[in-house]
């Protein structure tokens, strides 16, 4: 069931009326690896967990080893937050993730500081997937709006940045459950293997496609280390990844009051470019991936 329907049933969401639960929050998130080894990490967020109910926030990072990263964040007042009924896009004042045809366009603009626009086009392997779970009497969902998108565009801030192209995943998470801040994400877009693991709290969303075949994941286990290393082991699938070069660290609680962030333990959000090898059946090949870690490492049994 699409996340939009789940949220609508839970809260009666409309574009102008965010859910009333104090714990409600939603996040649209792009994680992409460009062809020149940069990482594009963009979050469009809205919720009631910040200073103002229904407040929006954009956070964009373009990480690279070649020059200082581009980093930009800002809040949007509640009356500047627009979420369509389908909940597959969001507008935050000048910043937006817009639905255009079968894909999306991301936009950020602040005169004399940053300008960016990038198109997200689902590939032939890009699918929409969602998992929802209960936490007490509340619910949380993790949705891949597209498990694989072609990313083309550019971001500039003064002399830094420029045009890029690559592959990414577009995620949408939300609900009123308190799932904690801990998260583990790994996505890879190799021609022989498109795979993703998204773990939040006690739930997860995972997929793996080799060629045109969806791989079974019921006996697969993934281990995330705090340094960005990932090990995936299963009967016909294995992956070993280590951090390689590009790395970025941000504060995922920057929108909260100081006392709220202190109570949450001040975990940091770290995104890595990782490289290693994957084995599918008898075929072994090198891969690269984007790995995201918030809080401590751990093991994840995939559904």
C-alpha positions as CSV (number, residue, x, y, z in Angstrom):
1,X,0.0,0.0,0.0
2,X,1.5,3.4,-0.9
3,X,2.6,5.5,2.0
4,X,0.2,8.3,0.9
5,X,-2.8,6.0,1.5
6,X,-1.4,4.9,4.8
7,X,-0.9,8.4,6.1
8,X,-4.3,9.5,4.7
9,X,-6.0,6.6,6.6
10,X,-4.1,7.4,9.8
11,X,-4.4,11.2,9.8
12,X,-6.7,12.4,7.1
13,X,-3.8,14.2,5.4
14,X,-4.4,17.0,3.0
15,X,-2.0,19.3,1.2
16,X,-2.7,22.2,3.6
17,X,-3.3,20.3,6.9
18,X,-0.4,18.2,8.2
19,X,-1.2,15.4,10.7
20,X,-1.9,16.6,14.2
21,X,0.3,14.1,16.1
22,X,3.1,15.9,17.9
23,X,5.4,13.1,16.7
24,X,4.4,13.2,13.1
25,X,7.3,13.7,10.6
26,X,8.0,12.9,6.9
27,X,11.2,12.9,4.9
28,X,11.8,12.8,1.2
29,X,15.4,11.8,0.6
30,X,17.7,11.5,-2.4
31,X,20.9,9.5,-2.0
32,X,23.0,9.5,-5.3
33,X,26.5,8.6,-6.4
34,X,27.7,10.6,-9.4
35,X,29.9,9.3,-12.2
36,X,32.8,11.4,-10.8
37,X,32.5,9.9,-7.3
38,X,30.6,12.7,-5.6
39,X,27.7,12.0,-3.2
40,X,24.5,14.0,-3.5
41,X,22.5,13.8,-0.2
42,X,19.3,15.8,-0.2
43,X,16.5,15.8,2.4
44,X,13.2,17.6,2.2
45,X,11.4,17.3,5.6
46,X,8.2,18.4,7.3
47,X,6.7,17.6,10.6
48,X,5.8,18.6,14.1
49,X,9.0,17.7,15.9
50,X,10.7,21.1,15.5
51,X,10.1,24.5,16.9
52,X,6.9,25.1,14.8
53,X,4.2,22.5,14.0
54,X,4.2,21.7,10.3
55,X,7.5,23.4,9.7
56,X,9.6,22.4,6.7
57,X,13.4,22.0,6.3
58,X,15.7,21.4,3.4
59,X,19.2,20.0,3.8
60,X,21.5,19.5,0.8
61,X,25.0,18.2,0.8
62,X,27.3,17.6,-2.2
63,X,30.3,15.7,-0.9
64,X,33.5,15.3,-2.9
65,X,37.2,14.7,-2.2
66,X,38.3,17.2,-4.9
67,X,37.1,20.4,-3.2
68,X,35.3,21.5,0.0
69,X,31.7,20.2,0.1
70,X,28.7,22.3,-0.7
71,X,26.3,22.3,2.3
72,X,23.1,24.2,2.6
73,X,20.1,24.0,5.0
74,X,17.1,26.2,5.8
75,X,13.7,26.1,7.4
76,X,10.4,26.9,5.8
77,X,7.4,28.2,7.7
78,X,4.3,26.0,7.9
79,X,2.3,28.1,5.5
80,X,5.1,27.6,2.8
81,X,5.0,23.8,3.0
82,X,2.9,22.2,0.3
83,X,2.5,18.4,0.1
84,X,0.2,17.0,-2.6
85,X,-2.4,14.3,-1.8
86,X,-0.2,11.6,-3.4
87,X,2.6,12.6,-1.0
88,X,5.2,11.9,-3.7
89,X,6.5,15.4,-3.8
90,X,6.9,18.5,-1.5
91,X,7.5,22.2,-1.9
92,X,9.3,24.2,0.8
93,X,9.2,27.9,-0.2
94,X,11.9,28.2,-3.0
95,X,13.0,24.6,-2.5
96,X,11.1,21.7,-3.9
97,X,10.9,18.1,-5.0
98,X,8.4,18.3,-7.9
99,X,6.6,15.5,-9.7
100,X,7.2,15.9,-13.5
101,X,5.8,13.2,-15.7
102,X,7.1,9.8,-14.6
103,X,10.0,11.4,-12.7
104,X,10.9,14.3,-10.5
105,X,12.8,17.6,-10.5
106,X,14.7,18.7,-7.4
107,X,15.3,22.4,-6.9
108,X,17.1,24.7,-4.5
109,X,17.8,28.4,-5.0
110,X,19.2,31.1,-2.8
111,X,20.6,34.1,-4.7
112,X,24.3,34.7,-4.2
113,X,24.6,31.5,-2.2
114,X,23.5,28.3,-4.0
115,X,21.6,27.3,-7.2
116,X,20.7,23.7,-8.0
117,X,18.4,21.7,-10.2
118,X,18.5,18.0,-11.0
119,X,16.2,15.7,-12.8
120,X,15.4,12.2,-11.4
121,X,14.3,9.7,-14.0
122,X,13.3,6.1,-12.9
123,X,15.4,3.5,-14.7
124,X,13.9,0.3,-16.1
125,X,14.8,-1.3,-12.8
126,X,13.3,1.5,-10.7
127,X,10.3,0.3,-8.7
128,X,8.1,1.6,-6.0
129,X,8.2,-0.4,-2.7
130,X,6.9,0.3,0.8
131,X,7.0,-1.4,4.2
132,X,4.9,-0.3,7.2
133,X,5.1,-1.5,10.8
134,X,3.5,-0.7,14.1
135,X,5.3,0.8,17.1
136,X,2.8,0.5,19.9
137,X,-0.4,2.2,18.7
138,X,1.5,4.2,16.2
139,X,2.9,3.5,12.7
140,X,5.9,4.2,10.6
141,X,6.6,3.5,6.9
142,X,9.6,3.4,4.7
143,X,8.9,3.8,1.0
144,X,11.2,3.8,-2.1
145,X,9.4,6.2,-4.5
146,X,11.9,4.7,-7.0
147,X,14.5,2.1,-6.1
148,X,16.8,3.5,-8.9
149,X,16.8,6.8,-10.7
150,X,19.1,8.4,-13.2
151,X,20.2,11.7,-11.8
152,X,21.2,14.6,-14.1
153,X,21.7,18.3,-13.3
154,X,24.0,20.5,-11.3
155,X,24.6,22.4,-8.0
156,X,26.7,25.5,-7.8
157,X,27.8,27.6,-4.8
158,X,30.3,30.3,-5.9
159,X,33.2,28.6,-7.7
160,X,32.3,25.1,-6.3
161,X,30.1,22.4,-7.8
162,X,29.0,22.0,-11.4
163,X,27.1,19.6,-13.6
164,X,26.9,15.9,-12.7
165,X,25.1,12.7,-13.6
166,X,24.8,9.4,-11.8
167,X,22.4,6.9,-10.1
168,X,20.4,7.2,-6.9
169,X,17.5,6.2,-4.8
170,X,14.5,8.3,-3.9
171,X,13.0,7.5,-0.5
172,X,10.0,8.7,1.5
173,X,9.6,7.9,5.2
174,X,7.0,9.0,7.6
175,X,4.5,8.4,10.3
176,X,3.7,9.3,14.0
177,X,5.7,6.5,15.6
178,X,8.9,7.2,17.6
179,X,11.3,4.9,15.8
180,X,14.4,6.5,17.2
181,X,17.2,8.2,15.3
182,X,19.2,5.0,14.4
183,X,19.3,4.3,10.6
184,X,21.3,2.1,8.3
185,X,21.1,2.4,4.5
186,X,23.0,0.7,1.7
187,X,22.2,1.2,-2.0
188,X,24.1,0.0,-5.1
189,X,23.3,0.4,-8.8
190,X,25.7,-2.0,-10.6
191,X,24.5,-3.2,-14.1
192,X,24.4,-6.7,-12.7
193,X,22.8,-5.9,-9.3
194,X,20.5,-3.2,-8.1
195,X,20.0,-3.5,-4.4
196,X,18.9,-1.5,-1.4
197,X,18.6,-2.0,2.4
198,X,16.9,0.7,4.5
199,X,16.7,0.0,8.2
200,X,14.9,2.3,10.7
201,X,14.2,1.2,14.3
202,X,12.8,-2.3,14.3
203,X,11.6,-2.3,10.6
204,X,13.3,-2.4,7.2
205,X,12.7,-2.2,3.5
206,X,15.0,-4.3,1.2
207,X,15.2,-5.3,-2.4
208,X,17.7,-7.0,-4.8
209,X,17.4,-7.3,-8.6
210,X,19.8,-9.2,-10.8
211,X,19.0,-8.7,-14.5
212,X,15.3,-9.0,-14.6
213,X,15.1,-11.4,-11.6
214,X,14.2,-10.4,-8.0
215,X,16.5,-12.2,-5.6
216,X,15.1,-13.8,-2.5
217,X,16.1,-12.1,0.7
218,X,14.5,-14.3,3.4
219,X,17.8,-15.9,4.4
220,X,20.0,-12.8,3.9
221,X,21.7,-11.0,6.8
222,X,23.4,-7.5,6.5
223,X,25.9,-6.2,9.0
224,X,26.6,-2.5,9.2
225,X,29.7,-1.3,11.0
226,X,30.1,2.2,12.4
227,X,33.1,2.9,10.0
228,X,30.9,2.4,6.9
229,X,31.8,-1.2,6.1
230,X,28.9,-3.5,5.1
231,X,28.7,-7.3,4.9
232,X,25.8,-9.0,3.2
233,X,25.6,-12.8,3.4
234,X,23.0,-15.2,1.9
235,X,22.7,-18.5,0.1
236,X,23.1,-17.0,-3.4
237,X,24.1,-13.4,-2.6
238,X,27.1,-11.9,-0.8
239,X,28.5,-8.3,-0.7
240,X,31.6,-7.0,1.1
241,X,32.0,-3.2,1.1
242,X,34.6,-0.8,2.7
243,X,34.6,3.0,2.8
244,X,36.5,4.5,-0.1
245,X,37.3,8.2,-0.2
246,X,34.2,10.4,-0.1
247,X,32.6,10.8,3.4
248,X,30.3,13.4,4.9
249,X,29.1,14.0,8.4
250,X,26.1,16.1,9.4
251,X,23.8,16.7,12.4
252,X,20.4,15.0,11.8
253,X,18.9,16.9,14.7
254,X,19.8,20.4,13.7
255,X,16.1,21.4,13.4
256,X,15.4,20.5,17.1
257,X,15.7,22.6,20.2
258,X,19.0,22.2,22.0
259,X,17.4,20.3,24.9
260,X,15.6,17.9,22.5
261,X,18.8,17.1,20.6
262,X,20.6,16.6,23.9
263,X,17.9,14.1,25.1
264,X,18.3,12.2,21.8
265,X,22.0,11.7,22.4
266,X,23.3,13.9,19.5
267,X,24.0,11.1,17.0
268,X,25.7,12.1,13.8
269,X,24.6,11.2,10.2
270,X,27.5,9.9,8.2
271,X,27.3,9.1,4.4
272,X,30.1,7.1,2.7
273,X,31.1,6.1,-0.8
274,X,32.0,2.4,-0.4
275,X,33.6,-0.1,-2.8
276,X,34.0,-3.9,-2.7
277,X,32.7,-7.0,-4.4
278,X,29.4,-8.7,-4.9
279,X,28.7,-12.3,-5.7
280,X,25.4,-13.4,-7.2
281,X,25.4,-17.2,-7.8
282,X,28.7,-18.0,-9.5
283,X,29.3,-14.5,-10.8
284,X,31.6,-12.1,-8.8
285,X,32.2,-8.5,-9.7
286,X,33.4,-5.2,-8.2
287,X,30.7,-2.7,-7.0
288,X,30.4,0.7,-5.5
289,X,27.6,1.9,-3.1
290,X,26.3,4.7,-1.0
291,X,26.2,3.8,2.7
292,X,24.4,5.9,5.3
293,X,24.8,5.4,9.0
294,X,23.1,7.2,11.9
295,X,24.1,6.0,15.5
296,X,25.6,2.6,16.2
297,X,26.2,-0.4,13.9
298,X,24.4,-3.7,14.0
299,X,23.0,-6.7,12.2
300,X,19.8,-6.7,10.1
301,X,17.9,-9.8,9.2
302,X,16.2,-9.1,5.9
303,X,12.5,-10.0,5.5
